[in-house]
Amino acid sequence: MLASEVFRLDPYSGHVFLFRSKRGNYLKALVWDGTGLCLFAKRLERHRFVWPPLVDGGVVLTPAQFSLLLEAMDWRRTVAPKPPQRPVHI
């Protein structure tokens, strides 16, 4: 609903729609694979995702920026953070 109402885009177009938490350490991706909507989530234990500047409430990422974002790398510096030693249990 957010994709169609806020971004004025078709959620069934094959685009990947990314949503982040306020703290920036949690990411959800919504994508139509042709048979259904898929929801993927990723939470960082110690770092935050670095997003390009938002324009009009959203941003279009290049494949390289998308890859760096999912790898939790700072796309401005392309330096990978140290991997966490162990996941933190809640």
ChimeraX attribute file (.defattr): number of C-alpha atoms within 10 A of each C-alpha:
attribute: neighborCount
match mode: 1-to-1
recipient: residues
	/A:1	10
	/A:2	10
	/A:3	15
	/A:4	11
	/A:5	9
	/A:6	11
	/A:7	15
	/A:8	10
	/A:9	14
	/A:10	13
	/A:11	18
	/A:12	16
	/A:13	11
	/A:14	13
	/A:15	13
	/A:16	20
	/A:17	18
	/A:18	17
	/A:19	14
	/A:20	17
	/A:21	12
	/A:22	7
	/A:23	9
	/A:24	15
	/A:25	17
	/A:26	17
	/A:27	18
	/A:28	15
	/A:29	14
	/A:30	18
	/A:31	18
	/A:32	17
	/A:33	13
	/A:34	10
	/A:35	7
	/A:36	9
	/A:37	13
	/A:38	12
	/A:39	13
	/A:40	11
	/A:41	12
	/A:42	13
	/A:43	16
	/A:44	16
	/A:45	15
	/A:46	12
	/A:47	17
	/A:48	20
	/A:49	22
	/A:50	17
	/A:51	18
	/A:52	15
	/A:53	10
	/A:54	9
	/A:55	8
	/A:56	8
	/A:57	8
	/A:58	14
	/A:59	13
	/A:60	13
	/A:61	13
	/A:62	9
	/A:63	9
	/A:64	9
	/A:65	19
	/A:66	16
	/A:67	13
	/A:68	20
	/A:69	20
	/A:70	12
	/A:71	13
	/A:72	23
	/A:73	20
	/A:74	18
	/A:75	19
	/A:76	11
	/A:77	7
	/A:78	12
	/A:79	11
	/A:80	12
	/A:81	13
	/A:82	9
	/A:83	11
	/A:84	11
	/A:85	7
	/A:86	7
	/A:87	9
	/A:88	9
	/A:89	5
	/A:90	3
